[in-house]
């Protein structure tokens, strides 16, 4: 309400030589002005505009009316009009208006005119008679506008256009809509809507084959909406979980806790409190779940943090329970409030709001990127015009890394906060993603089985995603584009599955269906190792081969009675005898690696077959590549 302080301005002159004398205002103008003040006191801001305009008609030199009208337009976020009336007032008596340079600067900044805003607040700070509160307010704006000017100087992108589009009447109403969240394939869109009193409802819609068409909103069915006192909501990328904040009577540990609801054939399940490892008797809200559903980020006011509200993370354990939440540390959290976290589908880009980091004013949106060692990099302000002098929040970025959704009360809102979409500035976009889904089943019975699915970055030879399928064997994984992966599936009593996902040249927003039949461990069962690679005409294993071989080490370590034969195969290029020798030596190299990892050599044999056992046509390059392979066969149980 800082911009409205001037609306009830005292009739005080700053100089005996002022041109404007408030004691000599036209009586009719004064009467209109006083009526406008009554409207403002009762909260009818728009109704004050014609009355203030009438006061100016009665007295063209009524500076307080100009200043108050400027403040009203500022509160209505009509920054251009606000600036116009501040300048008109200043033209009447610049000395009298000097104290209003702070409010003038705020509206200049609201219009994105940060250099002029900085100059205006510097004039304000030059007043020698400012009290401590005014000095603090001025210094705060001075810091904000200096940041804005410096940011603009170092982040120049003339091609970027910020043009938020209202999601329309299918989504927005005269009430506040916020916390947008989509499944990765856009099959379900959920958000929160404020109702009467403390009531907030969870709403759903779907994207209709086009980014500008949505199905008519509906209240999400089930007991999830029975309790009126709720808040932020987030849907998992696969659409199987809803996580949200609620103040449920006799169910919570504090005034707001985090809950989960599961998608079942009968609809959304009864909400389940996430328990004392996540919740406390303080405020918890704004949950966001990682795409692999293994990390839960949220905001909490619990003591022991760095500020009022900090970001925390809890990790899902192999038994399905959540670990004790830990503070995300001083690289993320500040002495202010950090709220509204959102983890993108790339699992590496975390967006959140902060009023403790340098920015444009109030709370800005920042991005922190996960580093190769798992730590978080320095948060980066998303910049103007995504961030403004107003309070920003509840951002969601689609899997394509471009389309973003946020809540704002722009001039075309249906009332209060509406949901909008816009294109992210390239510099602060996350990594584009694609996703793989399917079912792991028993190769003999065809029944889905719960298993561990793991994705390893081939270049870094580092596991980036490790998830547990559900009880029916269903899995869903999102992946950053531009990389190649090794895909492995493990289940006790079965041979592990392994394959290469060469996705470095695949487009984003692509769905890959991969159903995986696991072979039970039986005598003579054979598995082709898909990612065992050697240097050309060499027996030296390339580093990427160790990803898959370590899974074989794990299999043999978990099943001490197993004996296996390693078989080497080539295509038909070159001399047959040389191919036999090469394939034999390569099979022996694999055995040597297994022995180096602690596997008893007595459990291992090896043999090279050269080109004698092709599995594909040697007349094509693709066929030859398939024939150049390494296999293992169970020779003893």
Residue pairs with C-beta under 8 A, 6 or more apart in sequence:
2 102
2 103
2 106
2 137
3 71
3 74
3 75
3 103
3 106
3 107
4 40
4 71
4 75
5 71
5 103
6 67
6 68
6 70
6 71
6 100
6 103
7 37
7 40
7 48
7 68
7 71
7 72
8 37
8 40
8 41
9 64
9 67
9 68
11 22
11 23
11 64
13 20
13 21
13 22
13 96
14 95
14 96
14 98
14 99
15 95
15 96
17 95
18 93
18 95
18 96
19 92
19 93
19 95
19 96
20 61
20 63
20 92
20 93
20 96
22 63
22 64
25 33
25 59
25 62
25 64
26 58
26 59
26 62
28 58
28 59
29 54
29 55
29 56
29 57
29 58
29 59
29 62
29 65
30 55
32 51
32 52
32 54
32 55
32 58
33 51
33 52
33 55
33 62
33 64
33 65
33 68
35 51
36 48
36 51
36 52
36 55
36 65
36 68
37 48
37 68
39 45
39 47
39 48
39 51
40 48
40 68
40 72
45 72
45 75
45 76
46 76
48 68
48 72
49 69
49 72
49 73
52 65
52 68
52 69
52 72
53 69
55 62
55 65
56 62
56 65
56 66
56 69
59 65
61 92
63 89
63 92
63 93
63 96
63 97
66 85
66 86
66 88
66 89
66 92
67 85
67 86
67 89
67 97
67 100
69 85
70 81
70 82
70 83
70 84
70 85
70 86
70 89
70 100
70 103
70 104
70 107
71 82
71 103
73 79
73 81
73 82
73 85
73 107
74 82
74 103
74 106
74 107
74 110
77 110
77 390
77 409
77 410
77 411
78 411
79 107
79 108
79 110
79 111
80 111
82 107
82 110
83 104
83 107
83 108
83 111
83 113
86 97
86 100
86 103
86 104
86 107
89 97
89 100
90 97
90 104
97 104
98 123
98 124
98 127
99 124
99 127
101 120
101 121
101 123
101 124
102 120
102 121
102 124
102 134
102 137
102 138
102 141
104 120
105 116
105 117
105 118
105 120
105 121
105 124
105 141
105 145
106 117
106 141
106 361
106 389
108 114
108 116
108 117
108 120
109 117
109 141
109 144
109 145
109 148
109 360
109 361
109 389
110 388
110 389
110 390
112 384
112 385
114 145
114 148
114 149
114 152
114 384
115 149
117 141
117 145
117 148
118 142
118 145
118 146
118 148
118 149
121 138
121 141
121 142
121 145
122 142
124 130
124 138
125 135
125 138
125 139
125 142
130 138
140 361
141 361
143 358
144 359
144 360
144 361
144 389
147 358
147 359
147 360
147 381
148 360
148 384
151 381
151 383
151 384
152 384
155 383
155 427
157 425
157 426
157 427
160 425
160 426
161 423
162 385
162 386
162 422
162 425
163 422
163 423
164 406
164 408
164 410
164 420
164 421
164 422
165 212
165 420
165 421
165 422
166 172
166 410
166 412
166 413
166 414
166 418
166 419
166 420
167 214
167 405
167 418
167 419
167 420
167 421
168 212
168 214
169 414
170 205
170 213
170 214
170 215
170 216
170 217
171 177
171 191
171 205
171 214
171 217
171 418
171 419
172 413
172 414
172 418
172 419
173 193
173 217
173 414
173 415
174 414
174 415
174 416
175 193
175 194
175 195
175 415
175 416
176 193
176 194
176 407
176 415
176 416
176 417
177 191
177 192
177 193
177 194
177 203
177 407
177 417
177 418
177 419
178 191
178 192
178 194
178 393
178 394
178 407
178 417
178 419
179 191
179 192
179 231
179 232
179 233
179 234
179 286
179 340
179 394
179 407
180 189
180 190
180 191
180 394
180 396
180 405
180 406
180 407
180 419
181 189
181 190
181 191
181 233
181 234
181 235
181 396
182 188
182 189
182 190
182 207
182 235
182 396
182 398
182 405
183 189
183 235
183 236
183 237
183 238
183 239
184 237
184 238
184 291
184 345
184 399
184 433
184 435
184 478
185 435
185 511
186 206
186 207
186 398
187 206
187 207
187 239
188 204
188 206
188 235
188 239
189 204
189 205
189 206
189 207
189 214
190 202
190 203
190 204
190 220
190 233
190 235
190 242
191 202
191 203
191 233
191 419
192 200
192 201
192 202
192 203
192 230
192 231
192 232
192 233
193 200
193 201
193 202
193 203
193 217
194 200
194 416
195 201
195 228
197 228
198 228
198 229
199 228
199 229
200 228
200 229
200 230
200 231
201 219
201 220
201 225
201 230
202 219
202 220
202 224
202 225
202 230
202 233
202 242
202 244
203 217
203 218
203 219
203 220
204 217
204 218
204 219
204 220
205 214
205 215
205 216
205 217
205 218
206 214
206 215
207 213
207 214
208 214
208 215
211 403
211 421
219 225
220 242
220 268
221 267
221 268
222 261
222 267
222 268
222 269
223 268
223 270
223 271
224 242
224 244
224 261
224 268
224 271
227 246
227 247
227 248
227 249
227 271
229 246
229 247
229 248
230 244
230 245
230 246
230 247
231 244
231 245
231 246
231 256
231 285
231 286
232 244
232 245
232 285
232 286
232 287
232 340
232 394
233 242
233 243
233 244
233 245
234 242
234 243
234 244
234 287
234 288
234 289
234 342
235 241
235 242
235 243
236 242
236 243
236 289
236 291
236 293
237 289
237 291
237 345
237 399
237 435
237 476
237 478
238 293
238 437
238 476
239 263
240 262
240 263
240 470
240 476
241 260
241 261
241 262
241 263
241 289
241 293
242 260
242 261
242 262
242 263
242 268
243 258
243 259
243 260
243 274
243 287
243 288
243 289
243 296
244 258
244 259
244 261
244 271
244 287
245 256
245 257
245 258
245 259
245 284
245 285
245 286
245 287
246 252
246 256
246 257
246 259
246 271
247 255
247 256
247 257
248 257
248 259
248 271
248 273
251 257
251 271
251 273
252 273
252 279
253 273
253 276
253 279
253 280
253 281
254 279
254 280
254 281
254 282
254 283
254 284
255 282
255 283
256 283
256 284
256 285
257 273
257 274
257 278
257 279
257 284
258 273
258 274
258 278
258 279
258 284
258 285
258 287
258 296
258 298
259 271
259 272
259 273
259 274
260 271
260 272
260 274
261 268
261 269
261 270
261 271
261 272
262 268
262 269
263 269
273 279
274 296
274 314
274 322
275 321
275 322
277 314
277 321
277 322
277 323
277 324
277 325
278 284
278 296
278 298
278 314
278 322
278 325
280 300
280 302
282 300
282 301
282 302
282 303
283 300
283 301
283 302
283 309
284 298
284 299
284 300
284 302
285 298
285 299
285 300
285 339
286 298
286 299
286 339
286 340
286 341
287 296
287 297
287 298
288 296
288 297
288 298
288 341
288 342
288 343
289 295
289 296
289 297
289 343
290 296
290 297
290 343
290 347
291 343
291 345
291 346
291 347
291 433
291 477
291 478
292 347
292 465
292 466
292 467
292 477
292 478
293 316
293 467
294 315
294 316
294 466
294 467
295 313
295 314
295 315
295 316
295 343
296 313
296 314
296 315
296 316
296 322
296 325
297 311
297 312
297 313
297 328
297 341
297 343
297 350
298 311
298 312
298 313
298 314
298 325
298 341
299 309
299 310
299 311
299 312
299 337
299 338
299 339
299 340
299 341
300 309
300 310
300 312
300 325
301 308
301 309
302 310
302 312
304 327
305 327
305 333
306 327
306 330
306 333
306 334
306 335
307 333
307 334
307 335
307 336
307 337
307 338
307 356
308 336
308 337
309 337
309 338
309 339
310 327
310 328
310 332
310 333
310 338
311 327
311 328
311 332
311 333
311 338
311 339
311 341
311 352
312 325
312 326
312 327
312 328
313 325
313 326
313 328
314 322
314 323
314 324
314 325
314 326
315 322
315 323
316 322
316 323
317 323
318 468
320 468
327 333
328 376
329 376
331 368
331 375
331 376
331 377
331 378
331 379
332 338
332 350
332 352
332 368
332 376
332 379
333 356
334 354
334 356
334 357
335 356
336 354
336 355
336 356
336 357
337 353
337 354
337 355
337 356
337 363
338 352
338 353
338 354
338 356
339 352
339 353
339 354
339 363
339 393
340 352
340 353
340 365
340 393
340 394
340 395
341 350
341 351
341 352
342 350
342 351
342 352
342 395
342 396
342 397
343 349
343 350
344 350
344 351
344 397
344 399
344 401
344 430
344 431
344 433
345 399
345 430
345 433
345 435
345 478
346 401
346 430
346 431
346 432
346 433
346 478
346 480
347 370
347 464
347 465
347 478
347 480
348 369
348 370
348 430
348 431
348 480
349 367
349 368
349 369
349 370
349 397
349 430
349 431
350 367
350 368
350 369
350 370
350 376
351 365
351 366
351 367
351 382
351 395
351 397
352 365
352 366
352 368
352 379
353 363
353 364
353 365
353 366
353 391
353 392
353 393
354 363
354 364
354 366
354 379
355 362
355 363
355 364
357 364
357 366
357 379
357 381
358 381
359 366
359 381
359 387
360 381
360 384
360 387
360 388
360 389
361 388
361 389
361 390
362 389
362 390
362 391
362 392
363 391
363 392
363 393
364 381
364 382
364 387
364 392
365 381
365 382
365 386
365 387
365 392
365 393
365 395
365 406
366 379
366 380
366 381
366 382
367 379
367 380
367 382
367 428
367 430
368 376
368 377
368 378
368 379
368 380
369 376
369 377
370 376
370 377
371 377
372 460
372 462
380 428
381 387
382 425
382 428
383 425
383 427
383 428
386 392
386 422
386 424
386 425
386 428
392 406
393 406
393 407
394 406
394 407
395 404
395 405
395 406
396 404
396 405
396 406
397 403
397 404
397 405
397 424
397 429
397 430
398 404
398 405
399 432
399 433
399 434
399 435
399 478
399 508
399 509
400 432
400 433
400 508
400 509
401 424
401 429
401 430
401 431
401 432
401 433
401 508
402 423
402 424
402 429
402 432
403 421
403 422
403 423
403 424
404 421
404 422
404 423
404 424
405 419
405 420
405 421
406 419
406 420
406 422
407 417
407 418
407 419
407 420
408 417
408 418
408 420
409 416
409 417
409 418
410 418
410 420
412 418
431 480
431 481
431 482
432 480
432 481
432 482
432 508
432 509
433 478
433 479
433 480
433 481
433 508
433 509
434 478
434 479
434 481
434 503
434 506
434 507
434 508
434 509
434 510
434 511
434 512
435 476
435 477
435 478
435 479
435 510
435 511
435 512
436 476
436 477
436 479
436 487
436 501
436 511
436 512
436 513
436 514
437 474
437 475
437 476
437 477
437 511
437 512
437 513
437 514
438 474
438 475
438 513
438 514
438 515
438 516
439 448
439 469
439 472
439 473
439 474
439 475
439 515
439 516
440 448
440 449
440 450
440 451
440 453
440 469
440 473
440 475
440 489
440 491
440 497
440 515
440 516
440 518
441 447
441 448
441 449
441 473
441 515
441 516
441 517
441 518
442 449
442 494
442 517
442 518
442 520
443 517
443 518
443 519
443 520
444 520
446 517
447 473
448 469
448 471
448 472
448 473
448 474
449 469
449 473
449 491
449 494
449 518
450 468
450 469
450 470
450 471
450 472
450 473
450 491
451 468
451 469
451 473
451 475
451 489
451 490
451 491
451 494
451 518
452 466
452 467
452 468
452 469
452 489
452 490
452 491
453 465
453 466
453 467
453 468
453 469
453 475
453 477
453 487
453 488
453 489
454 463
454 465
454 466
454 467
454 487
454 488
454 489
454 490
455 463
455 464
455 465
455 466
455 477
455 479
455 485
455 486
455 487
455 501
456 462
456 463
456 464
456 485
456 486
456 488
456 547
457 463
457 464
457 483
457 485
458 483
458 484
458 485
458 486
458 500
458 531
458 544
458 547
459 483
459 484
461 543
461 544
461 546
461 547
464 485
465 477
465 479
467 475
467 477
469 475
479 485
479 501
479 503
481 503
481 504
481 506
481 507
481 508
482 503
482 504
483 503
483 504
484 500
484 501
484 502
484 503
484 504
485 500
485 501
485 503
486 498
486 499
486 500
486 501
486 530
486 531
486 544
486 547
486 548
487 497
487 498
487 499
487 500
487 501
487 514
488 496
488 497
488 498
488 547
488 548
488 551
489 496
489 497
489 498
489 516
489 518
490 496
490 551
490 554
490 555
491 518
492 558
493 520
493 521
494 518
494 519
494 520
494 521
495 518
495 519
495 520
495 521
495 525
495 527
495 555
495 634
496 518
496 527
496 551
496 552
496 554
496 555
497 516
497 518
497 527
498 527
498 529
498 530
498 531
498 548
498 551
499 514
499 530
499 531
500 530
500 531
501 512
519 525
519 527
521 559
521 562
521 634
521 637
522 634
522 637
523 634
523 635
523 636
523 637
524 633
524 634
524 635
525 633
525 634
526 567
526 631
526 632
526 633
526 634
527 631
527 632
527 633
528 629
528 630
528 631
529 548
529 549
529 552
529 629
529 630
529 631
529 632
530 548
530 629
531 544
531 545
531 547
531 548
532 541
532 545
532 548
532 549
532 590
532 629
532 630
533 541
533 542
533 544
533 545
534 540
534 541
534 542
534 545
534 586
534 589
535 542
537 582
539 582
539 585
539 586
539 588
539 589
540 589
541 549
541 589
541 590
541 593
546 593
549 590
549 593
549 594
549 597
550 597
552 564
552 594
552 632
553 594
553 597
553 598
553 599
555 562
556 562
556 564
556 594
556 599
556 603
557 598
557 599
561 636
561 637
562 603
562 634
562 636
562 637
563 603
563 604
563 605
563 634
563 635
563 636
563 637
564 603
564 604
564 605
564 632
564 633
564 634
564 635
565 604
565 605
565 606
565 607
565 632
565 633
565 635
566 587
566 588
566 590
566 591
566 594
566 604
566 605
566 606
566 607
566 630
566 631
566 632
567 587
567 606
567 607
567 608
567 609
567 630
567 631
567 632
567 633
568 582
568 583
568 584
568 585
568 586
568 587
568 590
568 606
568 607
568 608
568 609
568 630
569 583
569 608
569 609
569 610
569 611
569 613
569 614
569 627
569 628
569 629
569 630
569 631
570 579
570 582
570 583
570 610
570 611
570 627
570 628
571 611
571 614
571 618
571 623
571 624
571 625
571 627
571 628
572 579
572 611
572 614
572 618
572 624
572 627
573 579
573 624
576 610
576 611
577 610
579 610
579 611
580 608
580 609
580 610
581 608
582 608
582 610
583 608
583 609
583 610
584 606
584 607
584 608
585 608
586 608
586 630
587 606
587 607
587 608
587 630
588 606
590 606
590 630
591 601
591 604
591 605
591 606
594 604
595 601
595 604
603 636
605 635
611 618
611 627
614 623
614 627
615 626
615 627
615 629
616 622
616 623
616 624
616 626
616 627
617 623
618 624
618 627
